Amino acid sequence: PEVKWFRDDKELAPSFKVKMVKAKEVVTLTISGVTEKMSGVYKVVATNKVGTAEHSAPVTVRGMYV
């Protein structure tokens, strides 16, 4: 399937911080150097010839307290 990732309904694009990997039946989104501004509702949408499936989850990034 074609897989797209979104944060707050805006499509994410691969970059040096944002990695999207598809290995067989597993897709992974990895974001490095996250900040509190990157909190939001993350959604993955998978589409193929038989339809579309999606899942979303709220993600909260909090500052590190030492």
PDBQT receptor file of N, H, CA, C and O in Angstrom, charges set to zero:
ATOM      1  N   PRO A   1       0.822  -1.210   0.000  1.00  0.00    +0.000 N 
ATOM      2  CA  PRO A   1       0.000   0.000   0.000  1.00  0.00    +0.000 C 
ATOM      3  C   PRO A   1       0.863   1.270   0.000  1.00  0.00    +0.000 C 
ATOM      4  O   PRO A   1       2.041   1.242   0.356  1.00  0.00    +0.000 OA
ATOM      5  N   GLU A   2       0.260   2.350  -0.397  1.00  0.00    +0.000 N 
ATOM      6  H   GLU A   2      -0.697   2.373  -0.687  1.00  0.00    +0.000 HD
ATOM      7  CA  GLU A   2       0.882   3.669  -0.277  1.00  0.00    +0.000 C 
ATOM      8  C   GLU A   2       0.590   4.169   1.133  1.00  0.00    +0.000 C 
ATOM      9  O   GLU A   2      -0.554   4.114   1.586  1.00  0.00    +0.000 OA
ATOM     10  N   VAL A   3       1.611   4.655   1.829  1.00  0.00    +0.000 N 
ATOM     11  H   VAL A   3       2.540   4.699   1.462  1.00  0.00    +0.000 HD
ATOM     12  CA  VAL A   3       1.448   5.096   3.216  1.00  0.00    +0.000 C 
ATOM     13  C   VAL A   3       1.840   6.560   3.324  1.00  0.00    +0.000 C 
ATOM     14  O   VAL A   3       2.898   6.969   2.847  1.00  0.00    +0.000 OA
ATOM     15  N   LYS A   4       0.968   7.353   3.962  1.00  0.00    +0.000 N 
ATOM     16  H   LYS A   4       0.108   7.021   4.350  1.00  0.00    +0.000 HD
ATOM     17  CA  LYS A   4       1.247   8.763   4.202  1.00  0.00    +0.000 C 
ATOM     18  C   LYS A   4       1.072   9.058   5.686  1.00  0.00    +0.000 C 
ATOM     19  O   LYS A   4       0.205   8.486   6.347  1.00  0.00    +0.000 OA
ATOM     20  N   TRP A   5       1.903   9.953   6.198  1.00  0.00    +0.000 N 
ATOM     21  H   TRP A   5       2.607  10.417   5.661  1.00  0.00    +0.000 HD
ATOM     22  CA  TRP A   5       1.859  10.367   7.600  1.00  0.00    +0.000 C 
ATOM     23  C   TRP A   5       1.443  11.827   7.684  1.00  0.00    +0.000 C 
ATOM     24  O   TRP A   5       1.806  12.637   6.831  1.00  0.00    +0.000 OA
ATOM     25  N   PHE A   6       0.671  12.159   8.731  1.00  0.00    +0.000 N 
ATOM     26  H   PHE A   6       0.376  11.501   9.424  1.00  0.00    +0.000 HD
ATOM     27  CA  PHE A   6       0.178  13.518   8.915  1.00  0.00    +0.000 C 
ATOM     28  C   PHE A   6       0.341  13.943  10.378  1.00  0.00    +0.000 C 
ATOM     29  O   PHE A   6       0.333  13.110  11.284  1.00  0.00    +0.000 OA
ATOM     30  N   ARG A   7       0.488  15.238  10.586  1.00  0.00    +0.000 N 
ATOM     31  H   ARG A   7       0.496  15.915   9.849  1.00  0.00    +0.000 HD
ATOM     32  CA  ARG A   7       0.393  15.823  11.928  1.00  0.00    +0.000 C 
ATOM     33  C   ARG A   7      -0.598  16.962  11.814  1.00  0.00    +0.000 C 
ATOM     34  O   ARG A   7      -0.413  17.882  11.017  1.00  0.00    +0.000 OA
ATOM     35  N   ASP A   8      -1.652  16.899  12.612  1.00  0.00    +0.000 N 
ATOM     36  H   ASP A   8      -1.803  16.152  13.260  1.00  0.00    +0.000 HD
ATOM     37  CA  ASP A   8      -2.727  17.896  12.572  1.00  0.00    +0.000 C 
ATOM     38  C   ASP A   8      -3.223  18.108  11.139  1.00  0.00    +0.000 C 
ATOM     39  O   ASP A   8      -3.410  19.241  10.695  1.00  0.00    +0.000 OA
ATOM     40  N   ASP A   9      -3.431  17.008  10.433  1.00  0.00    +0.000 N 
ATOM     41  H   ASP A   9      -3.279  16.088  10.794  1.00  0.00    +0.000 HD
ATOM     42  CA  ASP A   9      -3.967  16.978   9.067  1.00  0.00    +0.000 C 
ATOM     43  C   ASP A   9      -3.054  17.613   8.017  1.00  0.00    +0.000 C 
ATOM     44  O   ASP A   9      -3.499  17.869   6.898  1.00  0.00    +0.000 OA
ATOM     45  N   LYS A  10      -1.792  17.871   8.354  1.00  0.00    +0.000 N 
ATOM     46  H   LYS A  10      -1.431  17.663   9.263  1.00  0.00    +0.000 HD
ATOM     47  CA  LYS A  10      -0.819  18.354   7.371  1.00  0.00    +0.000 C 
ATOM     48  C   LYS A  10       0.142  17.214   7.084  1.00  0.00    +0.000 C 
ATOM     49  O   LYS A  10       0.728  16.644   8.004  1.00  0.00    +0.000 OA
ATOM     50  N   GLU A  11       0.307  16.877   5.795  1.00  0.00    +0.000 N 
ATOM     51  H   GLU A  11      -0.169  17.341   5.047  1.00  0.00    +0.000 HD
ATOM     52  CA  GLU A  11       1.163  15.753   5.441  1.00  0.00    +0.000 C 
ATOM     53  C   GLU A  11       2.616  16.038   5.812  1.00  0.00    +0.000 C 
ATOM     54  O   GLU A  11       3.137  17.126   5.566  1.00  0.00    +0.000 OA
ATOM     55  N   LEU A  12       3.255  15.033   6.412  1.00  0.00    +0.000 N 
ATOM     56  H   LEU A  12       2.831  14.149   6.612  1.00  0.00    +0.000 HD
ATOM     57  CA  LEU A  12       4.666  15.130   6.772  1.00  0.00    +0.000 C 
ATOM     58  C   LEU A  12       5.517  14.720   5.574  1.00  0.00    +0.000 C 
ATOM     59  O   LEU A  12       5.158  13.820   4.816  1.00  0.00    +0.000 OA
ATOM     60  N   ALA A  13       6.631  15.388   5.422  1.00  0.00    +0.000 N 
ATOM     61  H   ALA A  13       6.923  16.119   6.038  1.00  0.00    +0.000 HD
ATOM     62  CA  ALA A  13       7.567  15.062   4.347  1.00  0.00    +0.000 C 
ATOM     63  C   ALA A  13       8.855  14.531   4.959  1.00  0.00    +0.000 C 
ATOM     64  O   ALA A  13       9.275  15.005   6.015  1.00  0.00    +0.000 OA
ATOM     65  N   PRO A  14       9.481  13.568   4.322  1.00  0.00    +0.000 N 
ATOM     66  CA  PRO A  14      10.760  13.061   4.834  1.00  0.00    +0.000 C 
ATOM     67  C   PRO A  14      11.799  14.185   4.871  1.00  0.00    +0.000 C 
ATOM     68  O   PRO A  14      11.822  15.052   3.997  1.00  0.00    +0.000 OA
ATOM     69  N   SER A  15      12.656  14.157   5.892  1.00  0.00    +0.000 N 
ATOM     70  H   SER A  15      12.637  13.453   6.601  1.00  0.00    +0.000 HD
ATOM     71  CA  SER A  15      13.725  15.140   6.025  1.00  0.00    +0.000 C 
ATOM     72  C   SER A  15      14.825  14.522   6.872  1.00  0.00    +0.000 C 
ATOM     73  O   SER A  15      14.769  13.338   7.205  1.00  0.00    +0.000 OA
ATOM     74  N   PHE A  16      15.823  15.321   7.218  1.00  0.00    +0.000 N 
ATOM     75  H   PHE A  16      15.868  16.283   6.948  1.00  0.00    +0.000 HD
ATOM     76  CA  PHE A  16      16.892  14.781   8.055  1.00  0.00    +0.000 C 
ATOM     77  C   PHE A  16      16.387  14.442   9.454  1.00  0.00    +0.000 C 
ATOM     78  O   PHE A  16      17.001  13.625  10.140  1.00  0.00    +0.000 OA
ATOM     79  N   LYS A  17      15.280  15.051   9.896  1.00  0.00    +0.000 N 
ATOM     80  H   LYS A  17      14.781  15.715   9.339  1.00  0.00    +0.000 HD
ATOM     81  CA  LYS A  17      14.690  14.746  11.207  1.00  0.00    +0.000 C 
ATOM     82  C   LYS A  17      13.554  13.726  11.123  1.00  0.00    +0.000 C 
ATOM     83  O   LYS A  17      13.305  12.994  12.080  1.00  0.00    +0.000 OA
ATOM     84  N   VAL A  18      12.874  13.678   9.995  1.00  0.00    +0.000 N 
ATOM     85  H   VAL A  18      13.076  14.273   9.217  1.00  0.00    +0.000 HD
ATOM     86  CA  VAL A  18      11.679  12.839   9.835  1.00  0.00    +0.000 C 
ATOM     87  C   VAL A  18      12.002  11.669   8.910  1.00  0.00    +0.000 C 
ATOM     88  O   VAL A  18      12.286  11.857   7.728  1.00  0.00    +0.000 OA
ATOM     89  N   LYS A  19      11.956  10.466   9.461  1.00  0.00    +0.000 N 
ATOM     90  H   LYS A  19      11.726  10.313  10.422  1.00  0.00    +0.000 HD
ATOM     91  CA  LYS A  19      12.251   9.248   8.699  1.00  0.00    +0.000 C 
ATOM     92  C   LYS A  19      11.002   8.374   8.634  1.00  0.00    +0.000 C 
ATOM     93  O   LYS A  19      10.363   8.103   9.650  1.00  0.00    +0.000 OA
ATOM     94  N   MET A  20      10.670   7.941   7.433  1.00  0.00    +0.000 N 
ATOM     95  H   MET A  20      11.189   8.160   6.607  1.00  0.00    +0.000 HD
ATOM     96  CA  MET A  20       9.532   7.060   7.208  1.00  0.00    +0.000 C 
ATOM     97  C   MET A  20      10.056   5.784   6.575  1.00  0.00    +0.000 C 
ATOM     98  O   MET A  20      10.623   5.813   5.482  1.00  0.00    +0.000 OA
ATOM     99  N   VAL A  21       9.868   4.667   7.259  1.00  0.00    +0.000 N 
ATOM    100  H   VAL A  21       9.408   4.644   8.147  1.00  0.00    +0.000 HD
ATOM    101  CA  VAL A  21      10.425   3.401   6.789  1.00  0.00    +0.000 C 
ATOM    102  C   VAL A  21       9.295   2.388   6.632  1.00  0.00    +0.000 C 
ATOM    103  O   VAL A  21       8.415   2.279   7.485  1.00  0.00    +0.000 OA
ATOM    104  N   LYS A  22       9.337   1.655   5.534  1.00  0.00    +0.000 N 
ATOM    105  H   LYS A  22      10.052   1.743   4.841  1.00  0.00    +0.000 HD
ATOM    106  CA  LYS A  22       8.382   0.576   5.291  1.00  0.00    +0.000 C 
ATOM    107  C   LYS A  22       9.191  -0.689   5.078  1.00  0.00    +0.000 C 
ATOM    108  O   LYS A  22       9.956  -0.783   4.118  1.00  0.00    +0.000 OA
ATOM    109  N   ALA A  23       9.031  -1.664   5.964  1.00  0.00    +0.000 N 
ATOM    110  H   ALA A  23       8.410  -1.588   6.743  1.00  0.00    +0.000 HD
ATOM    111  CA  ALA A  23       9.727  -2.943   5.860  1.00  0.00    +0.000 C 
ATOM    112  C   ALA A  23       8.691  -4.058   5.912  1.00  0.00    +0.000 C 
ATOM    113  O   ALA A  23       8.129  -4.350   6.968  1.00  0.00    +0.000 OA
ATOM    114  N   LYS A  24       8.448  -4.668   4.776  1.00  0.00    +0.000 N 
ATOM    115  H   LYS A  24       8.905  -4.431   3.919  1.00  0.00    +0.000 HD
ATOM    116  CA  LYS A  24       7.410  -5.691   4.634  1.00  0.00    +0.000 C 
ATOM    117  C   LYS A  24       6.067  -5.106   5.049  1.00  0.00    +0.000 C 
ATOM    118  O   LYS A  24       5.582  -4.174   4.407  1.00  0.00    +0.000 OA
ATOM    119  N   GLU A  25       5.460  -5.628   6.102  1.00  0.00    +0.000 N 
ATOM    120  H   GLU A  25       5.854  -6.384   6.624  1.00  0.00    +0.000 HD
ATOM    121  CA  GLU A  25       4.132  -5.162   6.513  1.00  0.00    +0.000 C 
ATOM    122  C   GLU A  25       4.177  -4.144   7.653  1.00  0.00    +0.000 C 
ATOM    123  O   GLU A  25       3.138  -3.820   8.228  1.00  0.00    +0.000 OA
ATOM    124  N   VAL A  26       5.352  -3.641   7.983  1.00  0.00    +0.000 N 
ATOM    125  H   VAL A  26       6.196  -3.904   7.515  1.00  0.00    +0.000 HD
ATOM    126  CA  VAL A  26       5.502  -2.707   9.095  1.00  0.00    +0.000 C 
ATOM    127  C   VAL A  26       5.971  -1.355   8.569  1.00  0.00    +0.000 C 
ATOM    128  O   VAL A  26       6.955  -1.268   7.834  1.00  0.00    +0.000 OA
ATOM    129  N   VAL A  27       5.256  -0.308   8.957  1.00  0.00    +0.000 N 
ATOM    130  H   VAL A  27       4.458  -0.379   9.554  1.00  0.00    +0.000 HD
ATOM    131  CA  VAL A  27       5.674   1.053   8.613  1.00  0.00    +0.000 C 
ATOM    132  C   VAL A  27       6.008   1.788   9.904  1.00  0.00    +0.000 C 
ATOM    133  O   VAL A  27       5.333   1.621  10.920  1.00  0.00    +0.000 OA
ATOM    134  N   THR A  28       7.055   2.601   9.852  1.00  0.00    +0.000 N 
ATOM    135  H   THR A  28       7.603   2.737   9.027  1.00  0.00    +0.000 HD
ATOM    136  CA  THR A  28       7.527   3.284  11.045  1.00  0.00    +0.000 C 
ATOM    137  C   THR A  28       7.793   4.748  10.736  1.00  0.00    +0.000 C 
ATOM    138  O   THR A  28       8.377   5.083   9.705  1.00  0.00    +0.000 OA
ATOM    139  N   LEU A  29       7.358   5.615  11.641  1.00  0.00    +0.000 N 
ATOM    140  H   LEU A  29       6.884   5.343  12.479  1.00  0.00    +0.000 HD
ATOM    141  CA  LEU A  29       7.677   7.034  11.580  1.00  0.00    +0.000 C 
ATOM    142  C   LEU A  29       8.606   7.333  12.747  1.00  0.00    +0.000 C 
ATOM    143  O   LEU A  29       8.266   7.059  13.899  1.00  0.00    +0.000 OA
ATOM    144  N   THR A  30       9.779   7.896  12.457  1.00  0.00    +0.000 N 
ATOM    145  H   THR A  30      10.055   8.119  11.522  1.00  0.00    +0.000 HD
ATOM    146  CA  THR A  30      10.739   8.265  13.487  1.00  0.00    +0.000 C 
ATOM    147  C   THR A  30      11.072   9.738  13.318  1.00  0.00    +0.000 C 
ATOM    148  O   THR A  30      11.453  10.183  12.236  1.00  0.00    +0.000 OA
ATOM    149  N   ILE A  31      10.922  10.488  14.405  1.00  0.00    +0.000 N 
ATOM    150  H   ILE A  31      10.612  10.127  15.285  1.00  0.00    +0.000 HD
ATOM    151  CA  ILE A  31      11.233  11.914  14.374  1.00  0.00    +0.000 C 
ATOM    152  C   ILE A  31      12.291  12.174  15.431  1.00  0.00    +0.000 C 
ATOM    153  O   ILE A  31      12.097  11.842  16.600  1.00  0.00    +0.000 OA
ATOM    154  N   SER A  32      13.405  12.763  15.030  1.00  0.00    +0.000 N 
ATOM    155  H   SER A  32      13.562  13.032  14.080  1.00  0.00    +0.000 HD
ATOM    156  CA  SER A  32      14.478  13.065  15.976  1.00  0.00    +0.000 C 
ATOM    157  C   SER A  32      14.463  14.554  16.313  1.00  0.00    +0.000 C 
ATOM    158  O   SER A  32      13.958  15.377  15.550  1.00  0.00    +0.000 OA
ATOM    159  N   GLY A  33      15.025  14.875  17.468  1.00  0.00    +0.000 N 
ATOM    160  H   GLY A  33      15.435  14.207  18.089  1.00  0.00    +0.000 HD
ATOM    161  CA  GLY A  33      15.108  16.268  17.891  1.00  0.00    +0.000 C 
ATOM    162  C   GLY A  33      13.752  16.916  18.088  1.00  0.00    +0.000 C 
ATOM    163  O   GLY A  33      13.550  18.064  17.693  1.00  0.00    +0.000 OA
ATOM    164  N   VAL A  34      12.824  16.196  18.693  1.00  0.00    +0.000 N 
ATOM    165  H   VAL A  34      12.988  15.263  19.014  1.00  0.00    +0.000 HD
ATOM    166  CA  VAL A  34      11.472  16.723  18.858  1.00  0.00    +0.000 C 
ATOM    167  C   VAL A  34      11.429  17.864  19.874  1.00  0.00    +0.000 C 
ATOM    168  O   VAL A  34      12.241  17.926  20.797  1.00  0.00    +0.000 OA
ATOM    169  N   THR A  35      10.472  18.753  19.683  1.00  0.00    +0.000 N 
ATOM    170  H   THR A  35       9.812  18.702  18.933  1.00  0.00    +0.000 HD
ATOM    171  CA  THR A  35      10.227  19.859  20.599  1.00  0.00    +0.000 C 
ATOM    172  C   THR A  35       8.750  19.844  20.978  1.00  0.00    +0.000 C 
ATOM    173  O   THR A  35       7.953  19.127  20.373  1.00  0.00    +0.000 OA
ATOM    174  N   GLU A  36       8.397  20.629  21.968  1.00  0.00    +0.000 N 
ATOM    175  H   GLU A  36       9.045  21.211  22.460  1.00  0.00    +0.000 HD
ATOM    176  CA  GLU A  36       6.992  20.691  22.397  1.00  0.00    +0.000 C 
ATOM    177  C   GLU A  36       6.082  21.140  21.259  1.00  0.00    +0.000 C 
ATOM    178  O   GLU A  36       4.912  20.760  21.217  1.00  0.00    +0.000 OA
ATOM    179  N   LYS A  37       6.603  21.941  20.338  1.00  0.00    +0.000 N 
ATOM    180  H   LYS A  37       7.554  22.250  20.372  1.00  0.00    +0.000 HD
ATOM    181  CA  LYS A  37       5.803  22.415  19.204  1.00  0.00    +0.000 C 
ATOM    182  C   LYS A  37       5.385  21.275  18.279  1.00  0.00    +0.000 C 
ATOM    183  O   LYS A  37       4.486  21.438  17.453  1.00  0.00    +0.000 OA
ATOM    184  N   MET A  38       6.034  20.128  18.418  1.00  0.00    +0.000 N 
ATOM    185  H   MET A  38       6.764  19.996  19.088  1.00  0.00    +0.000 HD
ATOM    186  CA  MET A  38       5.721  19.002  17.542  1.00  0.00    +0.000 C 
ATOM    187  C   MET A  38       4.606  18.125  18.109  1.00  0.00    +0.000 C 
ATOM    188  O   MET A  38       4.287  17.084  17.536  1.00  0.00    +0.000 OA
ATOM    189  N   SER A  39       4.019  18.534  19.215  1.00  0.00    +0.000 N 
ATOM    190  H   SER A  39       4.278  19.380  19.680  1.00  0.00    +0.000 HD
ATOM    191  CA  SER A  39       2.845  17.834  19.746  1.00  0.00    +0.000 C 
ATOM    192  C   SER A  39       1.702  17.989  18.746  1.00  0.00    +0.000 C 
ATOM    193  O   SER A  39       1.671  18.948  17.975  1.00  0.00    +0.000 OA
ATOM    194  N   GLY A  40       0.780  17.057  18.763  1.00  0.00    +0.000 N 
ATOM    195  H   GLY A  40       0.805  16.279  19.389  1.00  0.00    +0.000 HD
ATOM    196  CA  GLY A  40      -0.376  17.146  17.881  1.00  0.00    +0.000 C 
ATOM    197  C   GLY A  40      -0.994  15.785  17.683  1.00  0.00    +0.000 C 
ATOM    198  O   GLY A  40      -0.637  14.814  18.350  1.00  0.00    +0.000 OA
ATOM    199  N   VAL A  41      -1.931  15.732  16.749  1.00  0.00    +0.000 N 
ATOM    200  H   VAL A  41      -2.221  16.521  16.207  1.00  0.00    +0.000 HD
ATOM    201  CA  VAL A  41      -2.570  14.466  16.403  1.00  0.00    +0.000 C 
ATOM    202  C   VAL A  41      -1.847  13.917  15.180  1.00  0.00    +0.000 C 
ATOM    203  O   VAL A  41      -1.875  14.518  14.106  1.00  0.00    +0.000 OA
ATOM    204  N   TYR A  42      -1.199  12.765  15.356  1.00  0.00    +0.000 N 
ATOM    205  H   TYR A  42      -1.176  12.276  16.228  1.00  0.00    +0.000 HD
ATOM    206  CA  TYR A  42      -0.483  12.108  14.273  1.00  0.00    +0.000 C 
ATOM    207  C   TYR A  42      -1.391  11.043  13.675  1.00  0.00    +0.000 C 
ATOM    208  O   TYR A  42      -2.100  10.329  14.385  1.00  0.00    +0.000 OA
ATOM    209  N   LYS A  43      -1.349  10.955  12.343  1.00  0.00    +0.000 N 
ATOM    210  H   LYS A  43      -0.773  11.534  11.766  1.00  0.00    +0.000 HD
ATOM    211  CA  LYS A  43      -2.225  10.011  11.643  1.00  0.00    +0.000 C 
ATOM    212  C   LYS A  43      -1.434   9.332  10.532  1.00  0.00    +0.000 C 
ATOM    213  O   LYS A  43      -0.625   9.963   9.851  1.00  0.00    +0.000 OA
ATOM    214  N   VAL A  44      -1.679   8.051  10.362  1.00  0.00    +0.000 N 
ATOM    215  H   VAL A  44      -2.336   7.539  10.915  1.00  0.00    +0.000 HD
ATOM    216  CA  VAL A  44      -1.120   7.298   9.244  1.00  0.00    +0.000 C 
ATOM    217  C   VAL A  44      -2.296   6.834   8.380  1.00  0.00    +0.000 C 
ATOM    218  O   VAL A  44      -3.320   6.375   8.886  1.00  0.00    +0.000 OA
ATOM    219  N   VAL A  45      -2.120   6.969   7.060  1.00  0.00    +0.000 N 
ATOM    220  H   VAL A  45      -1.289   7.342   6.648  1.00  0.00    +0.000 HD
ATOM    221  CA  VAL A  45      -3.149   6.555   6.111  1.00  0.00    +0.000 C 
ATOM    222  C   VAL A  45      -2.507   5.606   5.105  1.00  0.00    +0.000 C 
ATOM    223  O   VAL A  45      -1.532   5.958   4.441  1.00  0.00    +0.000 OA
ATOM    224  N   ALA A  46      -3.058   4.406   4.999  1.00  0.00    +0.000 N 
ATOM    225  H   ALA A  46      -3.850   4.120   5.539  1.00  0.00    +0.000 HD
ATOM    226  CA  ALA A  46      -2.566   3.402   4.054  1.00  0.00    +0.000 C 
ATOM    227  C   ALA A  46      -3.646   3.160   3.010  1.00  0.00    +0.000 C 
ATOM    228  O   ALA A  46      -4.809   2.928   3.341  1.00  0.00    +0.000 OA
ATOM    229  N   THR A  47      -3.240   3.220   1.734  1.00  0.00    +0.000 N 
ATOM    230  H   THR A  47      -2.296   3.409   1.466  1.00  0.00    +0.000 HD
ATOM    231  CA  THR A  47      -4.196   3.069   0.640  1.00  0.00    +0.000 C 
ATOM    232  C   THR A  47      -3.675   2.049  -0.358  1.00  0.00    +0.000 C 
ATOM    233  O   THR A  47      -2.501   2.065  -0.728  1.00  0.00    +0.000 OA
ATOM    234  N   ASN A  48      -4.567   1.160  -0.790  1.00  0.00    +0.000 N 
ATOM    235  H   ASN A  48      -5.521   1.148  -0.490  1.00  0.00    +0.000 HD
ATOM    236  CA  ASN A  48      -4.245   0.253  -1.899  1.00  0.00    +0.000 C 
ATOM    237  C   ASN A  48      -5.498   0.092  -2.752  1.00  0.00    +0.000 C 
ATOM    238  O   ASN A  48      -6.480   0.809  -2.559  1.00  0.00    +0.000 OA
ATOM    239  N   LYS A  49      -5.464  -0.848  -3.692  1.00  0.00    +0.000 N 
ATOM    240  H   LYS A  49      -4.666  -1.431  -3.848  1.00  0.00    +0.000 HD
ATOM    241  CA  LYS A  49      -6.572  -0.978  -4.647  1.00  0.00    +0.000 C 
ATOM    242  C   LYS A  49      -7.886  -1.404  -4.008  1.00  0.00    +0.000 C 
ATOM    243  O   LYS A  49      -8.940  -1.226  -4.619  1.00  0.00    +0.000 OA
ATOM    244  N   VAL A  50      -7.862  -1.959  -2.802  1.00  0.00    +0.000 N 
ATOM    245  H   VAL A  50      -7.006  -2.103  -2.306  1.00  0.00    +0.000 HD
ATOM    246  CA  VAL A  50      -9.110  -2.387  -2.165  1.00  0.00    +0.000 C 
ATOM    247  C   VAL A  50      -9.654  -1.382  -1.151  1.00  0.00    +0.000 C 
ATOM    248  O   VAL A  50     -10.742  -1.574  -0.608  1.00  0.00    +0.000 OA
ATOM    249  N   GLY A  51      -8.902  -0.315  -0.895  1.00  0.00    +0.000 N 
ATOM    250  H   GLY A  51      -8.018  -0.159  -1.336  1.00  0.00    +0.000 HD
ATOM    251  CA  GLY A  51      -9.444   0.684   0.023  1.00  0.00    +0.000 C 
ATOM    252  C   GLY A  51      -8.384   1.430   0.809  1.00  0.00    +0.000 C 
ATOM    253  O   GLY A  51      -7.196   1.414   0.486  1.00  0.00    +0.000 OA
ATOM    254  N   THR A  52      -8.869   2.090   1.864  1.00  0.00    +0.000 N 
ATOM    255  H   THR A  52      -9.834   2.103   2.127  1.00  0.00    +0.000 HD
ATOM    256  CA  THR A  52      -8.021   2.934   2.705  1.00  0.00    +0.000 C 
ATOM    257  C   THR A  52      -8.252   2.590   4.169  1.00  0.00    +0.000 C 
ATOM    258  O   THR A  52      -9.378   2.350   4.603  1.00  0.00    +0.000 OA
ATOM    259  N   ALA A  53      -7.159   2.573   4.912  1.00  0.00    +0.000 N 
ATOM    260  H   ALA A  53      -6.244   2.768   4.559  1.00  0.00    +0.000 HD
ATOM    261  CA  ALA A  53      -7.232   2.385   6.363  1.00  0.00    +0.000 C 
ATOM    262  C   ALA A  53      -6.427   3.501   7.006  1.00  0.00    +0.000 C 
ATOM    263  O   ALA A  53      -5.395   3.913   6.476  1.00  0.00    +0.000 OA
ATOM    264  N   GLU A  54      -6.896   3.990   8.145  1.00  0.00    +0.000 N 
ATOM    265  H   GLU A  54      -7.734   3.656   8.575  1.00  0.00    +0.000 HD
ATOM    266  CA  GLU A  54      -6.147   5.036   8.834  1.00  0.00    +0.000 C 
ATOM    267  C   GLU A  54      -6.259   4.863  10.336  1.00  0.00    +0.000 C 
ATOM    268  O   GLU A  54      -7.197   4.257  10.855  1.00  0.00    +0.000 OA
ATOM    269  N   HIS A  55      -5.269   5.417  11.010  1.00  0.00    +0.000 N 
ATOM    270  H   HIS A  55      -4.507   5.909  10.589  1.00  0.00    +0.000 HD
ATOM    271  CA  HIS A  55      -5.256   5.408  12.475  1.00  0.00    +0.000 C 
ATOM    272  C   HIS A  55      -4.610   6.696  12.933  1.00  0.00    +0.000 C 
ATOM    273  O   HIS A  55      -3.638   7.162  12.339  1.00  0.00    +0.000 OA
ATOM    274  N   SER A  56      -5.156   7.272  13.998  1.00  0.00    +0.000 N 
ATOM    275  H   SER A  56      -5.945   6.894  14.481  1.00  0.00    +0.000 HD
ATOM    276  CA  SER A  56      -4.565   8.494  14.535  1.00  0.00    +0.000 C 
ATOM    277  C   SER A  56      -4.452   8.394  16.045  1.00  0.00    +0.000 C 
ATOM    278  O   SER A  56      -5.157   7.625  16.699  1.00  0.00    +0.000 OA
ATOM    279  N   ALA A  57      -3.530   9.206  16.579  1.00  0.00    +0.000 N 
ATOM    280  H   ALA A  57      -2.958   9.830  16.047  1.00  0.00    +0.000 HD
ATOM    281  CA  ALA A  57      -3.317   9.226  18.025  1.00  0.00    +0.000 C 
ATOM    282  C   ALA A  57      -2.757  10.586  18.420  1.00  0.00    +0.000 C 
ATOM    283  O   ALA A  57      -1.922  11.148  17.711  1.00  0.00    +0.000 OA
ATOM    284  N   PRO A  58      -3.219  11.116  19.557  1.00  0.00    +0.000 N 
ATOM    285  CA  PRO A  58      -2.627  12.364  20.041  1.00  0.00    +0.000 C 
ATOM    286  C   PRO A  58      -1.246  12.088  20.632  1.00  0.00    +0.000 C 
ATOM    287  O   PRO A  58      -1.055  11.103  21.345  1.00  0.00    +0.000 OA
ATOM    288  N   VAL A  59      -0.291  12.956  20.333  1.00  0.00    +0.000 N 
ATOM    289  H   VAL A  59      -0.445  13.756  19.753  1.00  0.00    +0.000 HD
ATOM    290  CA  VAL A  59       1.073  12.830  20.851  1.00  0.00    +0.000 C 
ATOM    291  C   VAL A  59       1.426  14.135  21.539  1.00  0.00    +0.000 C 
ATOM    292  O   VAL A  59       1.298  15.207  20.948  1.00  0.00    +0.000 OA
ATOM    293  N   THR A  60       1.871  14.049  22.789  1.00  0.00    +0.000 N 
ATOM    294  H   THR A  60       1.975  13.177  23.269  1.00  0.00    +0.000 HD
ATOM    295  CA  THR A  60       2.295  15.221  23.543  1.00  0.00    +0.000 C 
ATOM    296  C   THR A  60       3.779  15.122  23.818  1.00  0.00    +0.000 C 
ATOM    297  O   THR A  60       4.258  14.132  24.370  1.00  0.00    +0.000 OA
ATOM    298  N   VAL A  61       4.505  16.164  23.427  1.00  0.00    +0.000 N 
ATOM    299  H   VAL A  61       4.116  16.969  22.978  1.00  0.00    +0.000 HD
ATOM    300  CA  VAL A  61       5.935  16.233  23.690  1.00  0.00    +0.000 C 
ATOM    301  C   VAL A  61       6.127  17.217  24.826  1.00  0.00    +0.000 C 
ATOM    302  O   VAL A  61       5.689  18.364  24.744  1.00  0.00    +0.000 OA
ATOM    303  N   ARG A  62       6.779  16.771  25.882  1.00  0.00    +0.000 N 
ATOM    304  H   ARG A  62       7.135  15.839  25.948  1.00  0.00    +0.000 HD
ATOM    305  CA  ARG A  62       7.018  17.631  27.034  1.00  0.00    +0.000 C 
ATOM    306  C   ARG A  62       8.507  17.883  27.185  1.00  0.00    +0.000 C 
ATOM    307  O   ARG A  62       9.334  17.061  26.790  1.00  0.00    +0.000 OA
ATOM    308  N   GLY A  63       8.838  19.029  27.763  1.00  0.00    +0.000 N 
ATOM    309  H   GLY A  63       8.166  19.697  28.084  1.00  0.00    +0.000 HD
ATOM    310  CA  GLY A  63      10.235  19.349  28.011  1.00  0.00    +0.000 C 
ATOM    311  C   GLY A  63      10.851  18.368  28.994  1.00  0.00    +0.000 C 
ATOM    312  O   GLY A  63      10.161  17.782  29.828  1.00  0.00    +0.000 OA
ATOM    313  N   MET A  64      12.161  18.202  28.880  1.00  0.00    +0.000 N 
ATOM    314  H   MET A  64      12.721  18.678  28.202  1.00  0.00    +0.000 HD
ATOM    315  CA  MET A  64      12.872  17.285  29.767  1.00  0.00    +0.000 C 
ATOM    316  C   MET A  64      13.272  18.026  31.026  1.00  0.00    +0.000 C 
ATOM    317  O   MET A  64      13.894  19.087  30.968  1.00  0.00    +0.000 OA
ATOM    318  N   TYR A  65      12.921  17.474  32.133  1.00  0.00    +0.000 N 
ATOM    319  H   TYR A  65      12.416  16.612  32.180  1.00  0.00    +0.000 HD
ATOM    320  CA  TYR A  65      13.244  18.103  33.413  1.00  0.00    +0.000 C 
ATOM    321  C   TYR A  65      14.312  17.285  34.111  1.00  0.00    +0.000 C 
ATOM    322  O   TYR A  65      14.131  16.090  34.349  1.00  0.00    +0.000 OA
ATOM    323  N   VAL A  66      15.401  17.913  34.431  1.00  0.00    +0.000 N 
ATOM    324  H   VAL A  66      15.547  18.883  34.238  1.00  0.00    +0.000 HD
ATOM    325  CA  VAL A  66      16.525  17.200  35.038  1.00  0.00    +0.000 C 
ATOM    326  C   VAL A  66      16.679  17.610  36.482  1.00  0.00    +0.000 C 
ATOM    327  O   VAL A  66      17.573  17.120  37.172  1.00  0.00    +0.000 OA
TER     328      VAL A  66
